[in-house]
């Protein structure tokens, strides 16, 4: 569900939904029931560079051996390979095998449900440290993914 007026904002590190049309904070259910609900039109997908395409084709996972089914719900067939640490760490996730197979439904829940995201990132961090080392994890991904009190 993607409405053209729906935004995800944060205040003091707490995320909330915001409606640009009504100019106020809302619950997700308010957006679903809104009479002015408009779907976003997707932009055409940018073509990936050959270097990025090669990197993505060689993706593997140190987290799971079953690359055919969704890692989160385990029932559905995989439709995507998702990098656990996104943003500026996306290429590093691909490089170090921090990738999971995921279905479309779970992929859409990934952005909304912070608990699932944090739980899987924690699992990935543990597997990485088990296979390589904590120093290498800190060097590659930084302290952002280390919870307070774990130093």
N, C-alpha and C positions, 0 to 999 in steps of 0.2 A: 504494500500500500504506500503510494507516494503521491501526496497532494502537493500542488504547486505552492500552497500557502504554509505548509508545515515545515518548521525548522526545529532542530535540536540545539538547544543552548545550554550553557552551564553558568552557574553562579556559585562561587566559592567551591568549585570542583564537584558540584551536584548537578547532574543533567536533568533537564526538563524539556517538555514540548512547548512550542510557541507558535501561535497562529498569526501570520503576517496580516491576514485579512481583518481579523478582529483586534489585532494588536494587543494580545494578552496571552498569559500562560494558560495552557489547557491540558486536559488528560487525553490520551490517545483515543479513547472512546468518543470524545466530543468531536474529534476530527472525522471519525468514521461515520458519524450520524449527521454531519453538517450538510445542509442543502446546497452549499456552494463548493462542495468537494470536487476538485478537478485533478485528473491524473497528470503527472509530469510527462512530458514528451521526452523520450530519451534522445540524447545527442548521438550522432553517428559515432561508432567506435573508432578511436584512433588506431591506425595501423602501428603495430609494434616494430621496433627496430629488429634487425636480424640477430643482433647480440642478445637482446632481451628474449626473443622467441626461442633461441637455442637454450638459454638458461632455463626457461619455463618448461621446455620439452624434456629436460633432464631431471625434473623434480623427483625427489624420493623422500621417504619419511623415516626418521629414527624413532618416531612415536608409535607407529602401528605397522604391522606387516600386511594387513588386509586393506589393500588399496581399491577394492571393488565396492565396498559398502560404506555408507556414511559413518563417520567416527562418532558423532554425537548421538544419533538415534539408533544406529546399528541396523535398522530395518530397511531403509531405502537404499537404492543404488546410488553410487556417487555420481554427481553431475559436475562438480568442480573440485579442483585442488586448491585449498585455501592456506595461505601463509599465516602462521600464528601471530607473528609480530609484524604488524603492518607499518605503513608510513615509510619513514626513512630506513627502517629495518627490514623492509620487504625482500630486497635482494639478498641480505644476509640470511634471512629465514630460508630462502630457496637454497642458498649455497650450503648451509649446515644441515639441511634435511628437516627443518621445523615446518613441515607441511602436513596437512591432514586432508583426507577425502571427505567431502561434505555434500549433502543434498541441498537443493534450492531453498526448501523450507527452513532448514537449520541455518543456512547461509544468511537468510533475512533476519533470523533471530539473533545472529552473532552481534550485529550492531546495536540492537535494542537491549538485549539481556547481558548486563555487565557481569553477572555471577558466572554464567557459562564461559564467557571470555576469560575472566580471571582464573577460573579453575583449570581451563585447558592451557593457559599460558604458564601456570604454576607447574602442571604436569610436564610441559615441554621443557621448562627450565630444569626440573629435576632430571629428566632423561638426558639433557645436554650435559649437565654436570657429571652425571654417572658415566657417560660415554667419553667426554673430554675432560674439562676441569672448570671449577668455579672462576678461576682467574681469566680463562679464555672467554667465559660467558660475560664477565664484567667488561672485558676489553672490547668484545664485539657489540654487546647490546647495552652496556652501561648500567647504572644503578636504578634506572626508571622501573625495571621489572622486579627489583628486590624489595620485598615488603619490609617495613620498619621493624627493627628488632631481630632481623635475620643476619645482620652483619657479622 
